[in-house]
């Protein structure tokens, strides 16, 4: 899943509501015990949001993305059903 919120609607909890609703629905399924997401290292707003929701970083792929002559890392994050507090 990718979430993009138009600048017009940013700061109005649209993205977080979409993500939280998706997590809520996923964790209703007994077999789903964890959810993984990834974020490019320069996307600090997304990373901050994911951490606020409860995701924790568990890995890093260095030089995952190259734009022009700059490399960016890919942070892998996970949330466990047993640690999810938004339900």
C-alpha positions in Angstrom: 0.0 0.0 0.0 1.2 3.5 -0.7 -0.4 6.6 0.7 -0.1 10.0 -0.9 -2.0 13.0 0.4 -2.3 16.0 -1.8 -0.7 19.1 -0.2 -4.2 20.6 0.0 -5.2 18.0 2.6 -2.0 17.5 4.4 -2.0 18.2 8.1 -5.7 17.2 8.4 -5.0 13.6 9.5 -6.2 12.1 6.2 -3.1 10.0 5.8 -3.0 8.8 9.3 -6.7 7.9 9.2 -6.2 5.9 6.1 -3.3 4.0 7.6 -5.0 3.4 11.0 -8.2 2.2 9.3 -6.2 -0.2 7.1 -4.3 -1.6 10.2 -7.5 -1.9 12.1 -9.1 -4.0 9.4 -5.9 -6.1 8.8 -5.6 -7.0 12.5 -9.2 -8.2 12.6 -7.9 -11.2 10.7 -6.6 -13.7 13.3 -3.8 -14.9 11.1 -2.2 -11.5 10.7 0.1 -10.9 13.6 2.4 -8.2 12.1 2.5 -5.6 9.4 5.6 -4.3 7.6 6.1 -1.0 5.8 9.0 0.8 4.2 9.9 4.4 4.0 12.6 6.2 2.1 15.0 7.9 4.5 14.3 11.5 3.3 10.5 11.1 4.0 10.8 12.3 7.6 7.1 13.2 7.9 6.0 9.7 6.9 8.5 8.1 9.3 7.4 10.3 12.1 3.8 9.3 11.4 4.6 5.6 11.3 6.4 5.8 14.6 3.5 7.7 16.2 1.2 4.9 15.1 3.5 2.4 16.7 5.8 1.1 13.9 9.4 0.3 14.9 12.4 0.2 12.5 13.8 -3.3 12.1 16.2 -2.9 9.1 17.8 -0.6 6.7 18.6 -1.1 3.0 21.4 1.3 2.2 21.5 3.1 -1.1 18.1 1.7 -2.0 17.2 4.6 -4.3 19.3 6.9 -6.4 17.9 10.2 -7.6 20.3 12.2 -9.7 23.6 11.7 -7.9 22.1 11.2 -4.4 21.4 7.9 -2.7 18.6 7.3 -0.2 18.1 4.5 2.3 15.0 2.4 2.7 13.9 2.0 6.3 11.9 -1.2 7.0 9.4 -0.8 9.8 7.0 -3.3 11.6 4.1 -3.2 14.0 2.9 -6.2 15.9 -0.7 -6.8 16.7 0.1 -7.4 20.4 1.7 -3.9 20.5 -0.9 -2.0 18.5 -2.7 0.5 20.7 -5.1 2.2 18.2 -7.7 -0.6 18.3 
